Every structure is written in structure tokens, then in C-alpha cells.
Amino acid sequence: MRVLVTNDDGIFSPGIKALARAMRGFGEVVVVAPDIEQSAVGHGITLRRPLRFKHTASAGLDPIPAYRVDGTPADCVVLGVHLQGPFDLVVSGINLGVNLGLDITSSGTVAGAMEGVSLGLPAVAVSLDTVRMEELDFTHAARAAQRVVAWVVEHGLPGKVLLNVNVPARPPRGIRVVGLVERYFEDQVIERTDPSGVPYYWIAGEPARRAEPGTDLWAIEEGYVAVTPINLDFADPALMPALRAELEGPL
Ligand code: MN
């Protein structure tokens, strides 16, 4: 069994070290990760400039082979599979910060797993709530990743599905399988003025922390590891009959 480990915080993040080490019990691990932080880049693929793929002993992952790419997490998975494959599984994380609700669409961590699914591989994304942490501790997140990956190795995953795992900051009470919260971050646009008097903008956000029971945010708030199966078949069959009835036909 060969496991490709990536992330969006970059190859020098302590989270990817913890995850790569946690995966060693499953087989051969190879790390391919961005050279700098790529949080919130989503599923971007770099098409308009060349990419470099460099062995990186300084990542401190020895003896696990580690390569850095000057691109996105999805780039890392594409190049990793092409240059170091074949792989049996893609695992992305451990992200510093949760990836909940619709924020998974902008998450680079989840995109790494999504690219794995696109390439036909089972994939798991792992994120840790770091908001209320004094000191980073990946012990429980690493254990949660092992539990979930062991399940995936035993049962496999349907073709278009990945597992999104979020781990609370405090020692978890257990695991809950949950849906996505509707809204996690409340976007804010902050306007400031540059030295020439021209306004510029920061997109920022406050965690909403309004947890509907049965959602990923609720599980985290209650102190559980949240596991959410994410289906990448975005097509909505429920709306198709109504659209067909009125839209189909000659233009
Ligand atoms: Mn990140």
C-alpha cells in the first residue's frame, strides 16, 4: 500500500509531519506538498507557468521522502501521482484550522483530497481546530486520521466520495459522522486606505459558531471528531424534472 500525503499549509508545517508519520503503519508514505502556504486556494490547478518538483530533505520528514512544489495542493497531487505513483490513497492535512461547511469549497486541504478523488483514488482530508489551542498538539488528530484511514483501507470509498475529518482542539470525546453546517464563516469586507488615499479591501471573517445539531460544526463544538462523507457529484437530480419540463425543447 502506498500513501500520498499533501497539505495546504506547506511542506514545513508541523501538521504534515504528524500526518505523514501517522500514515507509516499503512505502508509506504511519500509527501508532496506546496513550498509555501496555500490555504484557501481551493482546487486551483497551475496551467500558465511551469512547476518545479524538488526533493526536500530539510522538511524534517526523513526517512519519509518529501518533495515540494511551487504550486497548489491540487498541483502537488497531480505531479505526485505522475512522478512518484502509483498510489492507493491520498491523505491531506493535518490543516491548522477547521474546514467546515461550505468552506470546504475554498479549502486547499480538501482540494488535495478532491484531486485524489478526481484521479480515481480514495482520499481523506484532516483538519484540526487550532482556535483555542495554546500549543499545537497533533496527537488526537493523528489518531483520528489513523482510525478513519483504517476504515477506508478496509472498506474502500465510492468513486466520487472523500472523507472530511475535523478534530476539536481539546481531547475528543469520540467520533461523530455528520453533515455540513450551512455557514461557518461570516464574511466581512474591511476597507482601509493606502498612502495615496486609495481604498483597498481585506476579505476577513468571523466564525459563525451557530451549530445546527448533526453538523460538522456541532460535532466540533460538542468535543467530537467530525467525519463527513463529501460527494463530488455536484449535479442536483432533485431540480432536474422541473428544469426539464420548462427548459428542454427547441431553443
Ligand atoms: Mn491551511
Residues whose N, C-alpha, C, O or C-beta is under 5 A from the ligand:
A	BS01	MN	D8 D9 S39 N95 L96
